[in-house]
């Protein structure tokens, strides 16, 4: 499982540069428009799409055929995609929560418990929605 994760991280290295560019552009838009919720949504959707990007890269490189000769079951390969999704959504959730708080502190009235609760609720709902989206998209026929 660790080797499959490592393979996906190596494959996604180039894609992550493009995602980082999109994230910076949306981040600048969020700072100037004072709309931090949109940035969190975009970040978490991009994080939720990483396993599908890895899956598309596997199909493009015919990894399905190669994976059949490896001592790894199909269940483990699919489980690794779910694990990759959980890792990326957890990282995206943490980064988006941090960015939401920074943007709110830059444009808001200060740090309050109500603001923290609202940001946690926003990120929690977005992570849950992206988790459901990921589970639906990775279902086997």
N, C-alpha and C positions, 0 to 999 in steps of 0.2 A: 504494500500500500504506500509506503514511503517513497519507493522508486516511481510509482505512478504519479504521486504528487509532485515529485521533483521534475519528472518529464513534463507535466503540465505547466509548472512554473517556468521551465526553460522555453517552452513553446509560447507562453504568454508574455515573455519579456518584451518582444517587439510591439505587441498589441497594447501593453500597459503604457508605453510611451505615448501612443495615440490617445488612449484614455486619459492620461495625465494632461495632455494638451486640451482636450475637451473640458476636463475638470477645472483647469485654470481659467479658461474662457467663461465657463458658467460661474465660477467663483467671482470673477471680476464683475460679471453682470449682477450677481447677488449683492455684492458690496455697494455698487452704484445704485441699484434699485431698492435697496434695503429690504429684500425679500429672501430671507435665509431658508425658508421652508422648501422652496424650489430647488435650491442647491443640494439639500439633504436628499430630496427625492431623486434627483438626477444621479447623485453619487451612489445611492443604494441600488438603483436600477442598473447602473453600469456594473456594480459589484455582483449583482444577481445574474447578470448576463455573462460573466467570465466563464462559468462552467460550460455554457453553450458555445462560447467561442472556442474553448479547448476541445469540445466535442466535434465542432466543425473542422478544426485543424486535424483532429485524429482521422476523420472521414476523408479529408482531402489527401492526407498522407497514407491512406490505406492501413491505418493502425489496427483496424478490426481484424484483418487477416493475420497481421503479425502478432496481435494479442492472443490469437487462438493457439499459437504454438508456445506461448509463455505459460509458466506454471501458476497462472492467475485466472480465477474464474470470472465469468461475465458479471456475476453478482458483485465481486470485488471491484471490478472496473466501474460499474455504475455507482457503487458505494463511494468510490473515490471521488466521483464527480459531485455527489452530494456533500462530501466532506470539504471539497474545494469550495463549493457554494457557501457552506457554513462559515468557513474561514474567511472568505472574501466579504460576506455580509457582516460578520462580526467586526472585521477591520474597517469596513465602510461605515458601520454604525458608530464605532468609536470615533473615527475621524469626523464624521458628519456631526456628532454631538459636540465635539470640541470646536468645530467651525461655527456651528450654530451659536454656541456660547460666546465665542470671540466676536462674531458679527453683532450679536445682541448687546454685548458690552460696549462695542464701538458706537452703536447707534441708539442704545437704550438709555434708561435712567439709572442703571446700576445693576448689581447682582442681587436678585431676590429669590426666595424659595419658590414663589409662584412661577417665576421665569424658568427656573430649573425643572420644576415639575412639568411645565408645558413642553420644554425641549425634550425631556425624557419620554413623555407621551408621544410626541411627534416622531421621534426616532424609533420608538418601540412599535408603533403602528406601521411605519414604513418597513422596518425589518420583517415584521410579521407578513405584510403583504408581499414582499419580495420572496420570502420563504415559501409562501403558497404558490407564487408564480413559478419559482424554481421547481417545486415538487410536481406541479402540473406539466411543466415542459420536459422533465426528465423521466416521466412515466414510460415504462416499457409497454409496447402494444401487446 
